[in-house]
Amino acid sequence: MAGQQRSEAGCLPGTNCCVTVPQDKLYAVENFGSFSRIVGSGLNVVGLDCLGCFVTFRSISKRVEQNDVFVETKTKDNVFVLVKVSVQQQVIPEQAESAIYKLANVSAQIDSYVSDVVRSQLPRMNLDDAFENKDAISMSIQETLTKSMHEYGFQIIKALVTELKPSQEVMNSMNEINKQKRLRDAAQMAAEADKVRVVKKAEADCEAARLQGEGIAKQREAIVDGLKRSVTSGSSETLSSDRISELLLITQYFETLKEIGANSKATSVFIPHSPGDGVRDISSQMRNGIMQGGSPGQMRM
């Protein structure tokens, strides 16, 4: 037990005239039960004695000792927790008399002070705040104990909140909350990744469509230039825009027929026309055919 006192005997049989004090202890010398002085380590001559009737000794340890205090209290959010506080204290050699004679039970006194501080601070904190502010609680306990125990001859080396333990059900709930939070974060990150993929794909499709449109436009421009050169080559004839549009439309029409004919599984709407008609009339036939077109069927030749 911390601060425990023991009755000691002198180093000579049948008398307490001399006493040998260990290095880690202090002895209080009593003459006829009255305190006389404190003697330190080594051999000490304390006076005449017969059979320990005149001189008696009490010892106390100079070592740093630890008290483990357990306090049960509740937090601001009504969660009961078991708090373990480890208090390290040591006798002040200059006040050894107070340490030996003033307190009957050092551990019980320290327990009372620690319980008072813990039960006055934790009820003002939520459980999460209590875990985050363990150092602040430790400092408050140490300050209180340092002031209170100094007059009893003890110095407080350290007061540490080493454990905050709620009930098992509360710990399971906290673990489940953390688990669900991580699952939610993972789902959000997966959704963000899907969003990025969709957006990038849309951007790529947009860029591909733009480039394809530019390609088609350049292709048509080249076709128009080729038609102009092939039709007007060697003559002074010029083509009107309507004539160029008709030639371009007819060229694309026959290219379409070629592509459809190359695919045996194609399902298309065909425009009725007669190959015996003049080329100039094909454009008008196509316009009329679009108006007459019905459901997909076989090509009429």
Secondary structure, DSSP 8 states (H G I E B T S, - for coil): -TT--EEE--SBTTB-SEEEE-TTEEEEEEETTEEEEEE-SEEEE----STTSSEEEEEEE-S-EEEEEEEEEE-TTS-EEEEEEEEEEEE-GGGHHHHHHT-S-HHHHHHHHHHHHHHHHGGGS-HHHHHHTHHHHHHHHHHHHHHHHHTTTEEEEEEEEEEEEE-HHHHHHHHHHHHHHHHHHHHHHHHHHHHHHHHHHHHHHHHHHHHHHHHHHHHHHHHHHHHHHHHHTTS-----HHHHHHHHHHHHHHHHHHHHHH-TT---------TTS-HHHHHHHHHHHHHH--S------
